[in-house]
């Protein structure tokens, strides 16, 4: 190798301070753990303008294993780390690696051991058992080799994350298949019961009634049974992914038509404020599924509010930007109609938000846990996106993004 290719260790005024946490979403976070300040400065000098897989590398510095632990316990997600073997103790780096894998349980981060003492190879057990990506002597890491090493670490890290996402998706699909089989059995049995009720009601409707009041009661039973049949049909669509015909609609009109039902569902004791975009775009959706989704979200809001509760239903036109989609990887850039349902209730914890759309998950004593999963199914089949913003003791907002119809102006 040529002399000018070697990384030399010298004092410089480069700032290697920790990057703000909000940058972490659009970058690769790299942790440098070394008690030699020059190592941090030179590594930062070589990689500060490097972009790999369309993301820049942001370096975070720790000058001891203890400092490294503090950083790793923060909200920053590290993709890879360069760790010195000898720091506050002769095996501080090795102990840190054990802690990362065994105590922190981070099996994604790529770990590279570095040492300034040639010939001292770390224990073979450490390298194999704790998934060490590479081991280098500091004088081996030329600028080119440091870039190659970073690329290799990030490529492997990226592959691991993608593989785990696919595994998670597979487990979710398997779970949904079991849920679908269970629901299909329930639907079959429930339809048999409804068939019996509807058959007898229709026979009663063919006989003369003694008075109008009796006729009204029979008709109410008939309507209730038909509603039950409609619900089972929707549940069947949910479990089999079979959807009704989509239509290009104005959701302002649909919400206005549902005003009476919405008021009744809130027992008329929770004020509902409507804020409609006057020139709302059209969206291509299944109308009955939209109505069910809106009804479920309003019911959830009603049950969340207490005294002086308020619910807001708002529509607007919006565009999901590249920045939004980077923060929400499953969202797609484009023009959308935004439906927001807000309440000033008790809010939802961060832990519960992660499980909110899972079938049968509920925080209610009498809830079925199917309402929000059906909302999520509707949004997914509509090629839309949904987010939840919530703060304890402040309230919750569900944001439903429905794609703008291609023919809409």
C-alpha positions in Angstrom: 0.0 0.0 0.0 1.1 3.5 -0.6 2.0 5.9 2.2 -0.6 8.4 1.2 -3.3 5.6 1.5 -2.6 5.0 5.2 -4.8 6.7 7.8 -2.5 8.6 10.0 -3.5 9.5 13.5 -3.1 13.2 14.2 -4.8 16.0 16.1 -7.4 18.0 14.1 -10.2 20.3 14.9 -12.9 18.2 13.3 -16.1 18.1 15.4 -17.1 14.5 16.1 -20.0 15.3 18.5 -23.1 13.1 18.6 -25.7 13.9 16.0 -29.2 14.9 17.1 -31.6 12.0 17.4 -34.0 13.3 14.8 -31.3 12.8 12.2 -31.2 9.1 12.9 -34.2 8.3 10.8 -32.5 9.3 7.6 -29.0 8.1 8.2 -26.8 5.2 9.4 -25.7 5.7 13.0 -22.2 4.5 13.6 -20.7 4.2 17.1 -16.9 4.7 17.5 -15.7 3.3 20.9 -12.0 4.2 21.5 -10.1 6.0 24.2 -7.8 7.6 21.6 -9.3 10.9 20.5 -7.3 10.8 17.2 -9.1 7.6 16.2 -12.5 9.4 16.4 -11.2 12.5 14.5 -9.7 10.5 11.6 -12.6 8.1 11.3 -14.9 11.1 11.2 -12.7 12.8 8.6 -12.8 9.8 6.3 -16.5 9.0 6.6 -18.2 12.4 7.2 -19.4 12.9 3.6 -19.9 9.2 2.8 -23.4 8.0 1.6 -24.2 4.3 1.4 -27.6 3.0 0.2 -28.8 6.6 -0.1 -28.1 7.4 3.6 -25.3 9.3 5.1 -23.2 8.0 8.0 -23.6 9.9 11.3 -20.9 9.2 13.8 -21.3 9.0 17.6 -18.3 9.0 19.9 -17.7 7.1 23.1 -14.3 7.1 24.8 -14.9 4.2 27.1 -17.2 1.1 27.3 -19.2 2.8 30.0 -19.9 5.8 27.7 -20.8 3.4 24.9 -23.4 1.7 27.1 -25.0 5.1 27.8 -25.3 5.9 24.1 -26.7 2.5 23.3 -29.4 2.8 26.0 -30.6 6.1 24.4 -33.2 6.3 21.6 -30.5 6.0 18.8 -30.5 2.9 16.7 -27.0 1.9 15.7 -26.2 0.0 12.5 -22.6 -0.7 13.3 -19.9 0.0 15.8 -16.0 0.1 15.7 -14.9 -1.0 19.1 -11.3 -0.8 20.6 -10.4 -3.9 22.5 -8.2 -2.2 25.2 -9.7 0.8 26.9 -10.3 1.3 30.6 -9.3 -2.3 31.0 -7.4 -4.8 28.8 -10.7 -6.5 27.7 -13.2 -3.6 28.0 -14.1 -3.9 24.3 -14.7 -7.6 24.6 -16.9 -7.1 27.7 -18.9 -4.4 25.8 -19.6 -6.8 23.0 -20.9 -9.4 25.4 -23.1 -6.8 27.0 -24.5 -5.7 23.6 -25.4 -9.3 22.6 -26.5 -10.8 26.0 -27.9 -7.9 28.0 -29.0 -5.4 25.4 -30.1 -8.2 23.1 -29.2 -6.3 20.0 -28.4 -8.9 17.5 -28.7 -6.6 14.5 -25.8 -4.2 15.0 -22.6 -5.1 13.1 -19.6 -5.1 15.4 -16.0 -4.5 14.3 -13.2 -5.0 16.8 -10.1 -2.8 16.4 -6.8 -2.9 18.3 -3.6 -0.9 18.2 -1.6 -3.8 19.5 -0.6 -6.0 16.5 -0.6 -9.8 17.1 -3.2 -9.7 20.0 -6.2 -11.5 18.5 -9.3 -11.6 20.7 -10.6 -14.8 22.0 -12.0 -17.1 19.3 -15.1 -17.7 21.4 -15.9 -14.0 21.3 -15.6 -13.7 17.5 -17.8 -16.7 16.8 -20.2 -16.7 19.7 -21.0 -13.0 19.6 -21.2 -12.6 15.8 -18.3 -10.2 15.3 -18.4 -8.8 11.7 -14.7 -8.3 11.5 -11.5 -7.8 13.5 -8.9 -5.3 12.3 -5.6 -3.8 13.5 -5.8 0.0 13.5 -2.9 0.3 11.0 -4.8 -1.9 8.6 -7.7 0.6 8.1 -6.7 2.8 5.2 -9.3 5.2 4.0 -10.4 2.8 1.2 -10.5 -0.2 3.5 -12.5 1.9 6.1 -15.1 2.7 3.4 -15.2 -1.0 2.2 -15.6 -2.1 5.8 -18.5 0.4 6.4 -20.2 -0.7 3.2 -19.9 -4.4 4.2 -21.3 -3.7 7.6 -24.3 -1.7 6.3 -25.1 -4.2 3.6 -25.2 -7.0 6.1 -27.2 -4.9 8.6 -29.7 -3.9 5.9 -30.1 -7.6 4.9 -30.7 -8.6 8.5 -33.4 -5.9 9.0 -35.2 -6.9 5.7 -35.1 -10.6 6.6 -36.6 -9.9 10.1 -39.3 -7.7 8.5 -40.2 -10.5 6.1 -40.2 -13.0 9.0 -42.5 -10.7 11.0 -44.8 -10.3 8.0 -44.9 -14.1 7.5 -45.8 -14.6 11.2 -48.5 -12.0 10.9 -49.9 -13.7 7.8 -50.0 -17.0 9.5 -51.8 -15.5 12.5 -54.3 -13.8 10.1 -54.9 -17.2 8.4 -55.8 -18.8 11.8 -58.0 -15.8 12.6 -59.7 -16.2 9.3 -60.4 -19.9 9.9 -61.8 -19.2 13.3 -64.0 -16.4 12.1 -65.2 -18.5 9.2 -66.5 -21.1 11.6 -68.2 -18.4 13.7 -69.8 -16.8 10.6 -71.1 -20.1 9.5 -72.8 -20.9 12.8 -74.1 -17.3 13.2 -75.6 -17.3 9.7 -77.5 -20.5 10.6 -79.0 -18.8 13.6 -79.8 -15.6 11.6 -81.4 -17.8 8.9 -83.7 -19.3 11.5 -84.7 -15.9 12.9 -85.2 -14.4 9.4 -87.3 -17.4 8.2 -89.6 -17.2 11.2 -89.9 -13.4 11.1 -90.9 -13.6 7.4 -93.6 -16.2 8.3 -94.9 -13.9 11.0 -95.0 -11.0 8.5 -97.3 -13.0 6.3 -99.9 -13.4 9.0 -102.4 -10.7 10.0 -101.3 -8.5 12.9 -103.7 -7.7 15.8 -102.5 -4.1 15.8 -99.9 -1.7 14.3 -97.6 -1.9 17.4 -97.2 -5.6 16.9 -96.3 -5.1 13.3 -93.7 -2.5 14.3 -92.1 -4.9 16.7 -91.8 -7.7 14.1 -90.4 -5.2 11.6 -87.7 -4.1 14.1 -86.7 -7.7 14.7 -86.5 -8.2 10.9 -84.3 -5.1 10.5 -82.0 -6.2 13.4 -81.6 -9.6 11.9 -80.7 -8.1 8.5 -78.2 -5.8 10.2 -76.6 -8.9 11.8 -76.4 -10.5 8.4 -74.7 -7.5 7.0 -72.1 -7.6 9.8 -71.4 -11.3 9.1 -71.0 -10.5 5.4 -68.5 -7.7 6.3 -66.6 -10.0 8.6 -66.5 -12.6 5.8 -65.1 -10.0 3.4 -62.5 -9.1 6.1 -61.3 -12.7 6.6 -61.3 -13.7 2.9 -60.0 -10.4 1.5 -63.1 -10.3 -0.8 -64.3 -6.7 -1.3 -67.4 -5.2 -2.8 -67.3 -2.9 -5.8 -65.4 0.3 -5.3 -66.9 3.7 -6.2 -65.5 7.2 -6.7 -67.1 9.1 -3.9 -67.0 12.4 -2.0 -66.5 11.4 1.7 -68.0 14.7 2.8 -71.4 13.5 1.4 -71.0 10.1 3.0 -70.3 11.6 6.4 -73.2 14.0 6.1 -75.6 11.1 5.3 -74.3 9.3 8.4 -74.8 12.3 10.7 -78.0 10.9 12.4 -76.4 7.5 13.0 -73.3 9.1 14.4 -75.3 11.3 16.7 -77.3 8.3 18.0 -74.1 6.3 18.5 -72.7 8.9 20.8 -76.0 9.0 22.7 -76.4 12.6 21.7 -74.4 13.7 24.8 -71.0 14.2 23.2 -70.8 17.2 20.8 -69.3 16.4 17.4 -67.6 19.1 15.5 -67.4 18.8 11.7 -64.8 20.5 9.6 -65.1 19.7 5.9 -62.7 20.8 3.0 -65.1 22.6 0.7 -63.5 21.3 -2.5 -62.6 17.8 -1.3 -61.2 15.4 -3.9 -62.9 12.1 -4.8 -61.5 8.8 -3.6 -62.1 5.2 -4.9 -63.4 3.1 -2.0 -66.1 0.6 -0.9 -68.8 2.8 0.6 -70.1 0.3 3.1 -66.6 -0.4 4.4 -65.9 3.3 4.8 -69.2 3.7 6.8 -68.2 0.8 9.0 -64.7 2.2 9.5 -66.0 5.7 10.4 -68.6 4.2 12.7 -65.9 2.2 14.6 -63.6 5.2 14.9 -66.4 7.4 16.3 -67.5 4.6 18.8 -63.9 4.4 19.9 -63.7 8.1 20.4 -67.0 8.2 22.3 -65.8 5.5 24.7 -62.5 7.4 25.3 -64.0 10.7 26.4 -65.4 11.4 29.8 -67.0 14.6 31.2 -66.8 17.6 28.8 -65.8 15.2 26.0 -65.6 16.4 22.5 -65.2 14.6 19.1 -64.0 16.2 15.9 -64.4 14.9 12.4 -62.3 16.7 9.8 -61.6 16.2 6.1 -58.9 17.9 3.9 -56.9 17.4 0.8 -53.2 16.7 1.4 -50.0 15.4 -0.2 -47.8 12.8 1.4 -44.2 14.0 0.9 -40.9 12.1 0.6 -40.1 13.3 4.1 -43.3 11.9 5.5 -42.8 8.5 3.8 -39.3 8.2 5.1 -40.7 8.5 8.6 -43.6 6.2 7.7 -42.0 3.5 5.4 -45.3 1.9 4.4 -46.8 5.1 3.1 -46.5 6.1 -0.6 -45.8 9.6 -1.9 -48.9 11.1 -3.5 -52.2 13.1 -3.2 -54.7 11.9 -0.6 -57.9 12.8 1.2 -57.3 13.0 4.9 -60.0 12.0 7.3 -59.1 12.9 11.0 -61.2 11.7 13.9 -60.1 13.3 17.2 -61.1 13.2 20.8 -60.0 14.8 24.1 -60.1 11.5 26.0 -57.5 9.7 28.2 -55.2 8.9 25.3 -53.5 5.6 24.4 -50.1 4.4 25.7 -47.2 3.9 23.3 -47.2 0.2 24.0 -50.9 -0.2 23.1 -50.6 1.8 19.9 -48.2 -0.8 18.6 -50.9 -3.5 19.0 -53.9 -1.4 18.2 -54.8 -2.8 14.8 -54.1 -6.5 15.8 -57.2 -8.7 15.6 -58.7 -9.4 19.0 -56.5 -6.9 20.8 -58.6 -4.6 23.1 -58.1 -2.5 26.2 -61.9 -2.6 26.9 -63.5 -4.9 29.4 -66.3 -5.8 26.9 -64.5 -5.2 23.6 -64.1 -7.8 20.8 -60.9 -6.3 19.4 -62.1 -6.5 15.8 -63.2 -2.9 15.2 -59.9 -1.3 14.6 -58.5 -4.3 12.7 -61.5 -3.9 10.3 -60.6 -0.2 10.0 -57.1 -1.2 9.2 -58.3 -3.7 6.6 -60.5 -1.1 4.9 -57.6 1.4 4.7 -55.2 -1.3 3.3 -57.7 -2.5 0.7 -58.3 1.2 -0.3 -54.5 1.5 -0.8 -54.4 4.1 1.9 -52.5 4.7 5.1 -53.5 5.2 8.8 -51.6 6.8 11.7 -52.5 7.3 15.4 -51.3 10.4 17.3 -52.1 10.1 21.0 -51.0 11.7 24.3 -52.1 10.4 27.7 -54.7 12.7 29.4 -54.8 14.9 26.3 -56.5 12.8 23.6 -56.2 10.8 20.4 -56.4 11.5 16.6 -56.8 8.8 14.0 -55.6 10.0 10.6 -56.9 8.0 7.6 -55.3 8.8 4.2 -57.3 7.7 1.2 -55.7 8.1 -2.2 -57.1 10.7 -4.5 -59.1 9.3 -7.4 -57.3 9.6 -10.7 -60.3 11.3 -12.4 -60.6 13.8 -9.5 -59.6 17.4 -10.3 
